[in-house]
Amino acid sequence: MNNKTGLSMVSLHTPAQALEFAESWNRKTGNYPNFELSYQSNTQYLQDIVSLKGKVLSGHAPCPGGEYLPNLGSRDASVIQGSLNSIRKSADTVASFGGTILVLHAGYTLDSPVYTKYIKRKKVLEEYEKQSPYLWRKEGSICKPGYVKSEEYNNHMEVTLENLKEAADNCMDRGIKLTVENLNPRLTYLFQMPEDFVALTREIKNISICIDIGHLWISSLVHKFDYFDALNIIISTNRVVNAHIHDNASVSGSNHYYNDDHGSIGTGNVPIQKSVSILVKKSSANLIVEAVSEPIKNLEILFSIS
């Protein structure tokens, strides 16, 4: 398969860091790296990295970042309209940089807006936890395994699928593939299960998938499904165009630990090498490092195993 490799700008906090990384990689390898624009990139950041046009494969909505994350699971018309506008703007941004893929956390079991900034988002989540019967582990806001079968989860999933149709059409009009990412098992998060992606691709013809292997690993531990079976189920939809590669130290059992660390490759328990091998063998997905530090080291490792 023809898998392109790149780096999420989530680890490049300033335009100067992004530009220096690009030049350093070029000096080292003779080629410029590929990138995924981050949801943390504001308008000024994007203006300052304009020289990287043509080196961008994808972007992560919202891009440029705003006050809220898109939430297509809301039943509030104003939240949906704001979310659709954010997705359209993100698609325009990706297209302007020459990319073709927009990665999206599609929806939540909330009707309210979802804040981009973690501190504000955490406050909303803490209020939600007080009245939710589905909180399992307070540390990390981990949901009970039964959460994905709840009426609440399924109702918001139905709303999300319906709103995704319009969002996907808007992106397609701009030459962009709207690409839904699997999420880790936190309260309010949708798309935690491989079956969610089977339903997604049956329902919507012009939608694509981003497999986040770190998220899938944590979900497999909490929901007790086989990680590699799930990976293959999602790949078998033939809609996987992007993959986020990062590590975490999550483990189940008596010493359970669940945390979406976005750590460097090889520092945790995610079976990255075998996962990448399967992705390369069975898909044409772009392989994007989404670790929050050590960009050169991680990209070198990814190249060596892909």
C-alpha positions as CSV (number, residue, x, y, z in Angstrom):
1,M,0.0,0.0,0.0
2,N,1.1,3.6,-0.5
3,N,1.0,5.0,3.0
4,K,2.3,8.6,3.5
5,T,3.9,9.5,6.8
6,G,3.6,12.8,8.6
7,L,3.5,14.7,11.9
8,S,0.7,16.4,13.8
9,M,1.5,20.0,14.7
10,V,0.2,19.3,18.2
11,S,3.9,19.0,19.3
12,L,5.0,22.2,17.5
13,H,3.5,24.9,19.7
14,T,4.8,27.9,17.8
15,P,5.1,28.7,14.1
16,A,8.9,29.1,14.7
17,Q,9.1,25.5,16.0
18,A,7.1,24.2,13.0
19,L,9.3,26.0,10.5
20,E,12.5,25.0,12.2
21,F,11.3,21.4,12.4
22,A,10.6,21.4,8.7
23,E,14.0,22.8,7.8
24,S,15.8,20.4,10.3
25,W,14.1,17.4,8.8
26,N,14.9,18.6,5.2
27,R,18.6,19.0,6.2
28,K,18.6,15.6,7.8
29,T,16.8,13.6,5.1
30,G,16.8,15.7,1.9
31,N,13.0,16.0,2.0
32,Y,10.4,18.2,3.8
33,P,8.1,16.3,6.2
34,N,4.3,16.1,5.8
35,F,2.1,17.6,8.4
36,E,-1.4,17.5,10.0
37,L,-2.7,20.9,11.1
38,S,-3.7,20.9,14.8
39,Y,-6.9,22.0,16.4
40,Q,-4.7,24.2,18.6
41,S,-3.5,26.3,15.6
42,N,-5.1,29.8,15.7
43,T,-5.4,32.1,12.7
44,Q,-2.0,33.8,13.4
45,Y,-0.2,30.5,13.6
46,L,-1.6,29.4,10.3
47,Q,-0.7,32.7,8.7
48,D,2.9,32.4,9.9
49,I,3.3,28.8,8.5
50,V,2.0,29.7,5.0
51,S,5.3,28.5,3.5
52,L,4.4,25.0,4.4
53,K,1.5,24.9,1.9
54,G,1.8,21.8,-0.2
55,K,3.3,19.9,2.7
56,V,0.0,19.4,4.6
57,L,-1.8,16.1,4.3
58,S,-4.7,16.8,6.7
59,G,-6.0,19.0,9.4
60,H,-7.8,18.4,12.7
61,A,-11.0,20.3,13.3
62,P,-11.4,23.0,14.4
63,C,-8.7,24.6,12.4
64,P,-8.2,27.4,13.1
65,G,-9.0,26.7,16.7
66,G,-12.0,28.5,18.2
67,E,-13.7,28.6,21.6
68,Y,-15.7,25.4,20.9
69,L,-15.1,21.9,19.4
70,P,-17.6,20.8,16.9
71,N,-20.4,18.8,18.5
72,L,-22.7,17.2,16.0
73,G,-24.4,15.1,18.7
74,S,-26.1,18.1,20.2
75,R,-29.9,18.6,19.9
76,D,-29.5,22.4,20.2
77,A,-29.9,23.9,16.7
78,S,-27.5,26.8,17.5
79,V,-24.7,24.3,18.6
80,I,-25.2,22.3,15.4
81,Q,-25.1,25.5,13.2
82,G,-21.9,26.6,15.0
83,S,-20.4,23.1,14.5
84,L,-21.2,23.0,10.8
85,N,-19.7,26.5,10.3
86,S,-16.6,25.4,12.2
87,I,-16.2,22.3,10.0
88,R,-16.7,24.3,6.8
89,K,-14.0,26.8,7.9
90,S,-11.7,23.9,8.8
91,A,-12.2,22.3,5.5
92,D,-11.4,25.5,3.7
93,T,-8.2,25.9,5.8
94,V,-7.1,22.3,4.9
95,A,-7.8,22.9,1.2
96,S,-5.9,26.2,1.3
97,F,-2.8,24.3,2.5
98,G,-3.2,21.6,-0.2
99,G,-4.5,18.9,2.2
100,T,-7.4,16.6,1.4
101,I,-8.5,15.2,4.8
102,L,-10.2,16.8,7.8
103,V,-10.2,14.7,11.0
104,L,-13.1,15.2,13.3
105,H,-14.2,14.3,16.8
106,A,-17.7,14.1,15.6
107,G,-20.0,14.3,18.6
108,Y,-20.7,14.0,22.3
109,T,-23.5,13.0,24.6
110,L,-24.1,16.7,25.4
111,D,-26.4,19.3,24.0
112,S,-24.2,22.1,25.2
113,P,-21.2,23.5,23.4
114,V,-17.9,21.7,24.1
115,Y,-15.1,24.0,25.0
116,T,-11.7,23.7,23.2
117,K,-9.7,24.6,26.3
118,Y,-9.3,21.6,28.6
119,I,-9.8,23.6,31.8
120,K,-13.3,24.8,30.7
121,R,-14.2,21.5,29.2
122,K,-13.2,19.7,32.4
123,K,-15.6,21.9,34.5
124,V,-18.5,20.9,32.2
125,L,-17.5,17.3,32.4
126,E,-17.4,17.4,36.2
127,E,-20.9,18.8,36.3
128,Y,-22.1,16.0,34.0
129,E,-20.4,13.4,36.2
130,K,-22.4,14.4,39.2
131,Q,-25.7,13.3,37.6
132,S,-24.4,10.5,35.4
133,P,-24.9,6.8,36.4
134,Y,-22.2,5.8,33.9
135,L,-19.1,7.1,35.6
136,W,-16.8,4.2,36.4
137,R,-13.4,5.7,37.2
138,K,-13.3,9.3,38.3
139,E,-9.7,9.7,37.4
140,G,-9.8,10.2,33.6
141,S,-13.6,10.4,33.7
142,I,-13.7,6.7,32.4
143,C,-17.2,5.5,31.6
144,K,-18.7,2.2,32.6
145,P,-18.5,-0.5,29.9
146,G,-22.3,-0.4,29.6
147,Y,-22.3,3.3,28.6
148,V,-22.0,2.4,24.8
149,K,-25.2,0.5,25.0
150,S,-27.1,3.2,26.9
151,E,-30.1,5.0,25.5
152,E,-28.2,8.3,26.0
153,Y,-25.2,7.1,23.9
154,N,-27.4,5.7,21.2
155,N,-29.7,8.7,21.0
156,H,-26.8,11.1,20.6
157,M,-25.2,8.8,18.1
158,E,-28.3,8.9,15.9
159,V,-28.3,12.7,16.0
160,T,-24.6,12.7,15.1
161,L,-25.0,10.4,12.1
162,E,-27.8,12.6,10.8
163,N,-25.7,15.8,11.1
164,L,-22.6,14.2,9.7
165,K,-24.4,13.8,6.3
166,E,-24.6,17.5,5.9
167,A,-21.0,18.0,7.2
168,A,-19.6,15.4,4.8
169,D,-21.4,17.0,1.9
170,N,-20.0,20.4,2.8
171,C,-16.5,19.0,3.0
172,M,-16.8,17.1,-0.3
173,D,-17.9,20.3,-2.0
174,R,-14.5,21.7,-1.0
175,G,-12.5,18.6,-2.1
176,I,-12.0,17.4,1.4
177,K,-12.7,14.0,2.9
178,L,-14.5,14.3,6.3
179,T,-12.8,11.7,8.5
180,V,-14.3,10.6,11.8
181,E,-11.9,9.6,14.6
182,N,-12.5,6.9,17.2
183,L,-12.3,8.2,20.7
184,N,-11.2,6.9,24.1
185,P,-13.8,5.7,26.7
186,R,-14.5,8.9,28.5
187,L,-17.9,10.0,29.6
188,T,-19.7,12.1,26.8
189,Y,-17.4,10.7,24.0
190,L,-19.1,8.9,21.1
191,F,-17.4,6.6,18.6
192,Q,-15.7,4.4,21.2
193,M,-16.6,1.1,19.6
194,P,-15.6,-0.6,16.3
195,E,-19.3,-1.3,15.6
196,D,-19.9,2.5,15.6
197,F,-17.8,2.7,12.5
198,V,-19.6,-0.1,10.7
199,A,-22.8,1.8,11.3
200,L,-21.2,5.0,10.2
201,T,-20.1,3.7,6.9
202,R,-23.4,2.0,6.2
203,E,-25.3,5.2,6.9
204,I,-23.1,7.7,5.1
205,K,-21.4,7.0,1.7
206,N,-19.0,9.9,1.6
207,I,-17.5,9.6,5.0
208,S,-14.0,8.4,5.9
209,I,-12.3,7.2,9.1
210,C,-9.2,8.1,11.1
211,I,-8.0,5.2,13.4
212,D,-6.4,6.5,16.5
213,I,-4.5,3.5,17.8
214,G,-3.9,5.0,21.3
215,H,-7.6,5.7,21.7
216,L,-8.5,2.2,20.4
217,W,-6.1,0.6,22.9
218,I,-7.7,2.2,25.9
219,S,-11.2,1.5,24.6
220,S,-10.3,-2.2,24.2
221,L,-9.2,-2.4,27.8
222,V,-12.3,-0.8,29.2
223,H,-14.9,-2.3,27.0
224,K,-13.0,-5.7,26.9
225,F,-12.9,-6.3,23.1
226,D,-9.9,-7.6,21.3
227,Y,-7.7,-4.7,20.1
228,F,-6.5,-6.4,16.9
229,D,-10.0,-7.7,16.0
230,A,-11.3,-4.1,16.3
231,L,-8.5,-2.7,14.3
232,N,-9.2,-5.2,11.5
233,I,-13.0,-4.6,11.7
234,I,-12.5,-0.8,11.2
235,I,-10.0,-1.3,8.4
236,S,-12.3,-3.7,6.7
237,T,-14.8,-0.9,6.0
238,N,-12.3,0.3,3.4
239,R,-12.9,3.9,4.6
240,V,-9.7,4.3,6.7
241,V,-7.6,7.2,5.2
242,N,-5.8,8.4,8.2
243,A,-4.2,7.0,11.4
244,H,-2.9,8.7,14.5
245,I,0.1,7.0,16.0
246,H,1.1,7.6,19.6
247,D,1.6,5.6,22.8
248,N,0.1,5.4,26.3
249,A,0.7,3.4,29.4
250,S,-2.9,2.3,29.9
251,V,-3.3,-1.2,31.4
252,S,-6.3,-3.1,32.8
253,G,-6.5,-5.5,35.8
254,S,-5.8,-4.9,39.5
255,N,-3.3,-2.2,38.7
256,H,-5.5,-0.5,36.1
257,Y,-4.5,2.8,34.6
258,Y,-6.3,4.5,31.8
259,N,-4.9,7.7,30.4
260,D,-4.7,9.2,26.9
261,D,-1.1,10.2,27.3
262,H,-0.2,10.8,23.6
263,G,3.2,9.7,24.6
264,S,6.2,9.0,22.4
265,I,6.3,5.7,20.5
266,G,7.7,2.9,22.6
267,T,7.1,4.5,26.0
268,G,3.8,2.8,26.7
269,N,1.8,-0.4,26.1
270,V,0.1,0.3,22.7
271,P,1.2,-2.4,20.2
272,I,2.4,0.2,17.8
273,Q,4.8,-1.8,15.5
274,K,2.2,-4.6,14.8
275,S,-0.6,-2.0,14.4
276,V,1.5,0.0,11.8
277,S,2.3,-3.3,10.0
278,I,-1.4,-4.1,9.7
279,L,-2.2,-0.6,8.5
280,V,0.5,-0.7,5.9
281,K,-0.5,-4.1,4.7
282,K,-4.3,-3.6,4.6
283,S,-4.8,0.2,4.0
284,S,-3.5,3.3,2.3
285,A,-4.0,5.3,5.4
286,N,-1.7,8.3,6.1
287,L,0.3,7.5,9.2
288,I,0.5,10.6,11.4
289,V,2.5,10.9,14.6
290,E,0.3,12.5,17.2
291,A,2.6,12.4,20.2
292,V,2.9,15.6,22.2
293,S,6.7,15.7,22.4
294,E,9.9,14.5,20.7
295,P,8.7,15.1,17.1
296,I,12.0,14.2,15.4
297,K,12.5,11.0,17.4
298,N,8.9,9.9,16.8
299,L,8.9,10.5,13.1
300,E,12.2,8.7,12.7
301,I,10.8,5.7,14.6
302,L,7.6,5.7,12.5
303,F,9.6,5.8,9.3
304,S,11.7,2.9,10.5
305,I,8.7,0.6,11.3
306,S,6.5,1.6,8.3
